[in-house]
Amino acid sequence: MIEIEKKFSLHTEQKKRLLEGSVFLREEFFFDVYYDSLEHLLMKKGFFLRRRNLDFLLKETIVLGTVREEITDEKEIRRILELSSFGILEKALEEKKIFPLYKIETHRQKYQKEGFVMDVDEAIFPDVGTYSLCEIELMVETKEEVPSGLKKLDQFIKKIGLEEKPIRGKILELLYRQGILLS
């Protein structure tokens, strides 16, 4: 699946407009562990590897900050990252010098409106504070559907009256606050 997503920092009135008429889906608490080499080689190549609970997810950037392919199949993750196909995935990652580096706890409220999923998150970064953001996303099956998906997302955002001011996702914000990411 391909995720088309835009992130926002919402003030009270924007949040009210966004959630008006939406369907509350669920509330979640989860813990993400992000993996990379000490030199951040995966992120430099546009990959984000995380484990949420017991499940690994590899996100490959297609359009910077907006479109990512989500890969959950372990065999495919191993193939893309050129890992051994034998044994436990975490051991294969260690062999490639890829380690669990960052932890983020998230309290999420998930909504749906007009075919879009909206995640209102409060992220907790150990030792560096919290970060609030809203992610509005649309999932598509193929790369060919991305342009029309982006157009639909932009129309929805305009209809709600949200200002597009780029903000960082949770992992990039954590790296920024730790002085690892400079902008």
Backbone as CSV, one residue per row, in Angstrom:
resi,resn,N_x,N_y,N_z,CA_x,CA_y,CA_z,C_x,C_y,C_z
1,MET,0.838,-1.191,0.000,0.000,0.000,0.000,0.879,1.248,0.000
2,ILE,0.331,2.289,-0.572,1.040,3.559,-0.628,0.237,4.580,0.178
3,GLU,0.931,5.235,1.101,0.314,6.216,1.985,0.595,7.617,1.453
4,ILE,-0.488,8.367,1.224,-0.374,9.775,0.860,-0.812,10.539,2.101
5,GLU,0.094,11.363,2.628,-0.165,11.952,3.935,0.395,13.357,4.028
6,LYS,-0.333,14.192,4.727,0.171,15.525,5.060,-0.019,15.721,6.553
7,LYS,0.929,16.439,7.153,0.957,16.635,8.594,0.698,18.099,8.918
8,PHE,-0.011,18.325,10.029,-0.384,19.671,10.426,-0.252,19.848,11.926
9,SER,0.043,21.069,12.297,-0.067,21.499,13.677,-1.371,22.293,13.729
10,LEU,-2.328,21.840,14.519,-3.663,22.437,14.507,-3.894,23.351,15.700
11,HIS,-4.496,24.513,15.450,-5.008,25.288,16.569,-6.449,24.838,16.812
12,THR,-7.032,25.285,17.886,-8.335,24.787,18.338,-9.417,24.885,17.271
13,GLU,-9.517,26.010,16.586,-10.567,26.200,15.571,-10.366,25.262,14.382
14,GLN,-9.120,25.073,13.956,-8.846,24.148,12.846,-9.227,22.718,13.226
15,LYS,-8.881,22.329,14.434,-9.208,20.973,14.896,-10.721,20.773,14.929
16,LYS,-11.438,21.787,15.379,-12.899,21.715,15.429,-13.478,21.525,14.022
17,ARG,-13.008,22.316,13.043,-13.486,22.204,11.654,-13.151,20.839,11.060
18,LEU,-11.938,20.376,11.344,-11.502,19.098,10.797,-12.355,17.952,11.326
19,LEU,-12.636,17.956,12.613,-13.349,16.831,13.232,-14.865,16.925,13.115
20,GLU,-15.371,18.096,12.747,-16.815,18.262,12.578,-17.327,17.309,11.498
21,GLY,-18.290,16.481,11.860,-18.863,15.526,10.912,-18.032,14.281,10.687
22,SER,-16.927,14.157,11.404,-16.088,12.963,11.242,-16.611,11.836,12.126
23,VAL,-16.134,10.644,11.861,-16.487,9.469,12.653,-15.275,9.105,13.502
24,PHE,-15.487,9.047,14.819,-14.415,8.621,15.715,-14.245,7.120,15.556
25,LEU,-13.022,6.685,15.225,-12.769,5.260,15.014,-12.258,4.570,16.272
26,ARG,-11.225,5.162,16.890,-10.676,4.528,18.091,-9.590,5.412,18.699
27,GLU,-9.256,5.054,19.909,-8.150,5.673,20.615,-7.096,4.599,20.799
28,GLU,-5.835,4.969,20.577,-4.740,4.002,20.656,-3.586,4.576,21.460
29,PHE,-2.867,3.689,22.111,-1.592,4.015,22.740,-0.606,2.999,22.185
30,PHE,0.490,3.466,21.621,1.471,2.514,21.098,2.874,3.040,21.277
31,PHE,3.800,2.129,21.087,5.209,2.396,21.321,5.967,2.002,20.064
32,ASP,6.649,2.958,19.441,7.428,2.691,18.230,8.909,2.690,18.554
33,VAL,9.620,1.767,17.944,11.080,1.733,18.019,11.583,1.862,16.589
34,TYR,12.408,2.880,16.340,12.964,3.111,15.006,14.374,2.542,14.933
35,TYR,14.647,1.889,13.815,15.927,1.227,13.583,16.692,1.947,12.489
36,ASP,18.001,2.012,12.658,18.865,2.554,11.614,20.308,2.252,12.004
37,SER,21.213,2.560,11.108,22.637,2.458,11.437,23.003,3.702,12.245
38,LEU,24.138,3.673,12.883,24.579,4.834,13.664,24.802,6.057,12.770
39,GLU,25.047,5.809,11.489,25.258,6.898,10.523,23.960,7.313,9.836
40,HIS,22.838,6.709,10.224,21.517,6.991,9.656,21.457,6.707,8.158
41,LEU,22.077,5.621,7.744,22.130,5.290,6.325,20.750,4.986,5.735
42,LEU,19.863,4.361,6.514,18.519,4.085,5.989,17.766,5.386,5.723
43,MET,17.770,6.279,6.705,17.050,7.544,6.539,17.622,8.366,5.390
44,LYS,18.934,8.335,5.229,19.557,9.081,4.126,19.116,8.549,2.771
45,LYS,18.712,7.266,2.725,18.217,6.664,1.483,16.696,6.759,1.361
46,GLY,16.040,7.425,2.327,14.591,7.589,2.260,13.803,6.454,2.892
47,PHE,14.444,5.651,3.727,13.769,4.545,4.398,13.596,4.844,5.884
48,PHE,12.460,4.438,6.420,12.212,4.500,7.852,11.747,3.122,8.284
49,LEU,12.504,2.494,9.161,12.172,1.157,9.639,11.766,1.276,11.099
50,ARG,10.559,0.801,11.384,10.103,0.846,12.763,9.453,-0.472,13.149
51,ARG,9.463,-0.689,14.458,8.721,-1.818,15.028,7.686,-1.220,15.963
52,ARG,6.436,-1.537,15.701,5.343,-1.125,16.579,4.799,-2.401,17.191
53,ASN,4.911,-2.481,18.507,4.592,-3.713,19.219,5.513,-4.798,18.667
54,LEU,5.003,-5.807,18.000,5.874,-6.867,17.468,6.048,-6.776,15.957
55,ASP,5.362,-5.842,15.324,5.330,-5.786,13.861,6.299,-4.746,13.307
56,PHE,7.068,-5.180,12.298,7.976,-4.271,11.598,7.256,-3.632,10.415
57,LEU,7.617,-2.386,10.128,7.102,-1.660,8.974,8.257,-0.877,8.378
58,LEU,8.448,-1.027,7.082,9.449,-0.251,6.356,8.703,0.738,5.480
59,LYS,8.997,2.022,5.664,8.404,3.057,4.810,9.484,3.537,3.865
60,GLU,9.160,3.508,2.578,10.073,3.989,1.547,9.508,5.280,0.970
61,THR,10.275,6.349,1.031,9.816,7.645,0.550,9.732,7.645,-0.972
62,ILE,8.563,8.046,-1.481,8.365,8.180,-2.922,8.364,9.661,-3.292
63,VAL,7.605,10.466,-2.550,7.596,11.922,-2.703,7.928,12.483,-1.331
64,LEU,8.995,13.237,-1.231,9.523,13.709,0.045,8.442,14.305,0.937
65,GLY,8.290,13.732,2.130,7.388,14.263,3.135,5.919,14.017,2.912
66,THR,5.536,13.408,1.794,4.121,13.282,1.480,3.696,11.860,1.132
67,VAL,4.496,11.147,0.357,4.081,9.842,-0.147,5.126,8.797,0.217
68,ARG,4.657,7.747,0.888,5.554,6.658,1.257,4.881,5.319,0.996
69,GLU,5.662,4.394,0.473,5.171,3.032,0.338,5.402,2.323,1.657
70,GLU,4.380,1.604,2.127,4.473,0.889,3.389,4.651,-0.599,3.114
71,ILE,5.731,-1.154,3.628,6.048,-2.561,3.403,6.026,-3.271,4.746
72,THR,5.148,-4.266,4.867,5.018,-5.006,6.115,5.490,-6.453,5.989
73,ASP,5.634,-6.934,4.768,6.051,-8.313,4.544,7.535,-8.473,4.902
74,GLU,7.823,-9.360,5.838,9.196,-9.517,6.311,10.153,-9.935,5.201
75,LYS,9.717,-10.816,4.322,10.589,-11.225,3.207,10.953,-10.038,2.320
76,GLU,9.977,-9.173,2.080,10.216,-7.994,1.243,11.137,-7.002,1.956
77,ILE,10.937,-6.822,3.258,11.821,-5.950,4.035,13.255,-6.471,3.949
78,ARG,13.420,-7.766,4.121,14.761,-8.372,4.039,15.375,-8.161,2.661
79,ARG,14.554,-8.317,1.607,15.054,-8.159,0.238,15.514,-6.713,-0.003
80,ILE,14.663,-5.759,0.359,14.973,-4.349,0.110,16.220,-3.908,0.871
81,LEU,16.332,-4.360,2.123,17.469,-3.939,2.952,18.685,-4.855,2.802
82,GLU,18.562,-5.827,1.903,19.649,-6.774,1.616,20.121,-7.479,2.882
83,LEU,19.142,-8.043,3.602,19.412,-8.772,4.839,19.387,-10.271,4.588
84,SER,19.991,-10.997,5.483,19.940,-12.459,5.443,18.485,-12.906,5.502
85,SER,18.160,-13.945,4.758,16.787,-14.458,4.758,16.573,-15.504,5.843
86,PHE,17.581,-15.743,6.657,17.499,-16.772,7.692,17.455,-16.147,9.075
87,GLY,16.813,-16.836,9.994,16.816,-16.428,11.392,15.881,-15.277,11.694
88,ILE,16.022,-14.772,12.887,15.183,-13.683,13.392,15.576,-12.379,12.701
89,LEU,14.581,-11.587,12.337,14.821,-10.330,11.624,15.750,-9.401,12.412
90,GLU,15.536,-9.285,13.712,16.389,-8.387,14.504,17.853,-8.807,14.460
91,LYS,18.122,-10.085,14.390,19.499,-10.578,14.295,20.090,-10.219,12.926
92,ALA,19.279,-10.366,11.877,19.733,-10.001,10.532,20.020,-8.503,10.447
93,LEU,19.227,-7.694,11.131,19.469,-6.247,11.167,20.786,-5.944,11.873
94,GLU,21.017,-6.594,13.000,22.273,-6.393,13.743,23.488,-6.727,12.882
95,GLU,23.381,-7.805,12.105,24.488,-8.199,11.233,24.819,-7.098,10.229
96,LYS,23.821,-6.308,9.835,24.018,-5.189,8.899,24.276,-3.872,9.637
97,LYS,24.492,-3.970,10.941,24.770,-2.790,11.785,23.583,-1.824,11.825
98,ILE,22.376,-2.400,11.865,21.140,-1.632,12.006,20.570,-1.972,13.377
99,PHE,20.389,-0.930,14.202,20.033,-1.129,15.603,18.794,-0.324,15.982
100,PRO,18.135,-0.696,17.083,17.049,0.148,17.606,17.657,1.407,18.216
101,LEU,17.357,2.554,17.637,17.987,3.809,18.061,17.045,4.773,18.775
102,TYR,15.770,4.796,18.386,14.862,5.825,18.891,13.542,5.201,19.319
103,LYS,12.997,5.735,20.406,11.716,5.244,20.925,10.748,6.417,21.039
104,ILE,9.522,6.167,20.591,8.474,7.188,20.666,7.191,6.514,21.152
105,GLU,6.604,7.083,22.180,5.306,6.623,22.665,4.253,7.589,22.110
106,THR,3.134,7.049,21.635,2.115,7.900,21.017,0.731,7.609,21.576
107,HIS,0.024,8.684,21.872,-1.395,8.611,22.193,-2.116,9.148,20.965
108,ARG,-2.937,8.310,20.350,-3.581,8.664,19.076,-5.094,8.588,19.192
109,GLN,-5.756,9.566,18.583,-7.188,9.514,18.368,-7.382,9.462,16.856
110,LYS,-8.075,8.431,16.396,-8.220,8.179,14.962,-9.658,8.468,14.540
111,TYR,-9.770,9.233,13.430,-11.068,9.626,12.891,-11.111,9.318,11.398
112,GLN,-12.332,9.333,10.846,-12.488,9.182,9.404,-13.512,10.204,8.925
113,LYS,-13.217,10.758,7.758,-14.117,11.751,7.178,-13.903,11.777,5.671
114,GLU,-14.975,11.595,4.932,-14.962,11.689,3.471,-13.874,10.820,2.835
115,GLY,-13.657,9.635,3.401,-12.676,8.702,2.841,-11.255,8.930,3.308
116,PHE,-11.028,9.931,4.149,-9.695,10.210,4.681,-9.620,9.747,6.124
117,VAL,-8.441,9.300,6.519,-8.188,8.938,7.906,-7.382,10.074,8.518
118,MET,-7.784,10.470,9.714,-7.118,11.581,10.404,-6.646,11.072,11.759
119,ASP,-5.356,11.178,11.977,-4.761,10.768,13.241,-4.352,12.024,14.005
120,VAL,-4.904,12.192,15.184,-4.523,13.299,16.049,-3.621,12.694,17.123
121,ASP,-2.339,13.036,17.050,-1.320,12.388,17.878,-0.707,13.323,18.906
122,GLU,-0.403,12.734,20.035,0.435,13.364,21.059,1.595,12.387,21.248
123,ALA,2.763,12.760,20.756,3.942,11.895,20.849,4.754,12.283,22.082
124,ILE,5.278,11.273,22.733,6.120,11.485,23.905,7.519,11.020,23.557
125,PHE,8.459,11.964,23.588,9.855,11.661,23.315,10.585,11.547,24.649
126,PRO,11.162,10.398,24.934,11.897,10.278,26.199,12.967,11.370,26.310
127,ASP,12.954,12.060,27.405,13.951,13.080,27.759,13.881,14.375,26.956
128,VAL,12.992,14.494,25.946,12.942,15.749,25.183,11.533,16.319,25.024
129,GLY,10.533,15.769,25.683,9.213,16.381,25.687,8.174,15.707,24.820
130,THR,7.146,16.489,24.480,6.027,15.975,23.695,5.900,16.760,22.388
131,TYR,5.111,16.186,21.469,4.923,16.798,20.153,3.515,16.463,19.685
132,SER,2.737,17.474,19.359,1.364,17.275,18.889,1.297,17.525,17.389
133,LEU,0.604,16.648,16.697,0.402,16.836,15.269,-0.813,16.073,14.804
134,CYS,-1.286,16.437,13.638,-2.395,15.747,12.990,-1.911,15.272,11.631
135,GLU,-2.180,14.017,11.335,-1.836,13.451,10.029,-3.138,13.145,9.292
136,ILE,-3.259,13.640,8.083,-4.416,13.340,7.241,-3.901,12.482,6.108
137,GLU,-4.502,11.304,5.959,-3.941,10.373,4.979,-5.002,9.689,4.131
138,LEU,-4.517,9.244,2.992,-5.302,8.480,2.033,-4.396,7.361,1.545
139,MET,-4.917,6.146,1.511,-4.142,5.002,1.037,-4.560,4.677,-0.395
140,VAL,-3.559,4.388,-1.241,-3.824,3.960,-2.616,-3.043,2.671,-2.879
141,GLU,-3.456,1.967,-3.886,-2.849,0.666,-4.196,-1.577,0.777,-5.039
142,THR,-1.575,1.700,-6.008,-0.471,1.736,-6.963,0.122,3.141,-7.071
143,LYS,1.332,3.217,-7.606,1.994,4.508,-7.813,1.248,5.357,-8.836
144,GLU,0.532,4.712,-9.754,-0.226,5.444,-10.759,-1.381,6.232,-10.135
145,GLU,-1.852,5.799,-8.961,-2.958,6.474,-8.285,-2.496,7.668,-7.429
146,VAL,-1.185,7.814,-7.271,-0.655,8.862,-6.394,-1.061,10.268,-6.846
147,PRO,-0.896,10.653,-8.127,-1.270,12.030,-8.503,-2.732,12.360,-8.202
148,SER,-3.649,11.456,-8.510,-5.066,11.747,-8.226,-5.315,11.735,-6.718
149,GLY,-4.610,10.879,-5.976,-4.735,10.863,-4.518,-4.250,12.160,-3.891
150,LEU,-3.120,12.662,-4.391,-2.602,13.948,-3.903,-3.590,15.080,-4.180
151,LYS,-4.194,15.046,-5.351,-5.169,16.077,-5.714,-6.376,16.022,-4.773
152,LYS,-6.875,14.804,-4.493,-8.006,14.648,-3.573,-7.651,15.154,-2.184
153,LEU,-6.450,14.826,-1.726,-6.013,15.260,-0.402,-5.918,16.783,-0.347
154,ASP,-5.338,17.388,-1.366,-5.221,18.849,-1.404,-6.596,19.525,-1.418
155,GLN,-7.553,18.949,-2.160,-8.902,19.509,-2.202,-9.570,19.417,-0.830
156,PHE,-9.372,18.304,-0.157,-9.949,18.110,1.181,-9.358,19.119,2.170
157,ILE,-8.053,19.283,2.127,-7.362,20.214,3.025,-7.848,21.647,2.785
158,LYS,-8.005,22.012,1.516,-8.484,23.352,1.173,-9.922,23.547,1.661
159,LYS,-10.752,22.520,1.473,-12.155,22.579,1.894,-12.263,22.787,3.405
160,ILE,-11.405,22.131,4.175,-11.408,22.250,5.633,-10.848,23.612,6.055
161,GLY,-10.007,24.202,5.211,-9.424,25.503,5.526,-8.135,25.412,6.319
162,LEU,-7.387,24.330,6.100,-6.107,24.189,6.786,-5.017,24.870,5.981
163,GLU,-4.095,25.497,6.700,-2.942,26.127,6.059,-1.846,25.087,5.921
164,GLU,-1.260,25.033,4.744,-0.163,24.083,4.540,1.151,24.709,4.959
165,LYS,1.531,24.438,6.180,2.834,24.833,6.703,3.547,23.529,7.002
166,PRO,4.586,23.226,6.272,5.250,21.935,6.484,5.725,21.770,7.931
167,ILE,5.392,20.615,8.500,5.927,20.265,9.809,6.549,18.877,9.702
168,ARG,7.412,18.582,10.625,8.098,17.296,10.617,7.205,16.206,11.194
169,GLY,7.426,14.985,10.698,6.808,13.821,11.315,7.475,13.563,12.657
170,LYS,6.956,12.599,13.389,7.439,12.354,14.754,8.921,12.007,14.814
171,ILE,9.384,11.089,13.986,10.796,10.686,14.076,11.718,11.833,13.663
172,LEU,11.341,12.587,12.647,12.182,13.713,12.229,12.191,14.817,13.283
173,GLU,11.064,15.024,13.947,11.023,16.020,15.025,11.917,15.579,16.185
174,LEU,11.888,14.299,16.514,12.754,13.803,17.585,14.227,14.007,17.226
175,LEU,14.605,13.689,15.993,15.989,13.882,15.548,16.377,15.360,15.589
176,TYR,15.435,16.235,15.215,15.692,17.671,15.263,15.931,18.122,16.707
177,ARG,15.081,17.670,17.609,15.214,18.083,19.007,16.482,17.540,19.653
178,GLN,16.972,16.432,19.147,18.216,15.869,19.680,19.452,16.454,18.992
179,GLY,19.245,17.356,18.039,20.363,18.006,17.358,20.989,17.168,16.272
180,ILE,20.337,16.079,15.878,20.855,15.200,14.837,20.449,15.715,13.465
181,LEU,19.228,16.199,13.356,18.702,16.783,12.120,18.761,18.293,12.281
182,LEU,19.364,18.966,11.336,19.588,20.398,11.495,18.456,21.273,10.998
183,SER,17.604,20.771,10.087,16.491,21.616,9.647,15.281,20.792,9.346
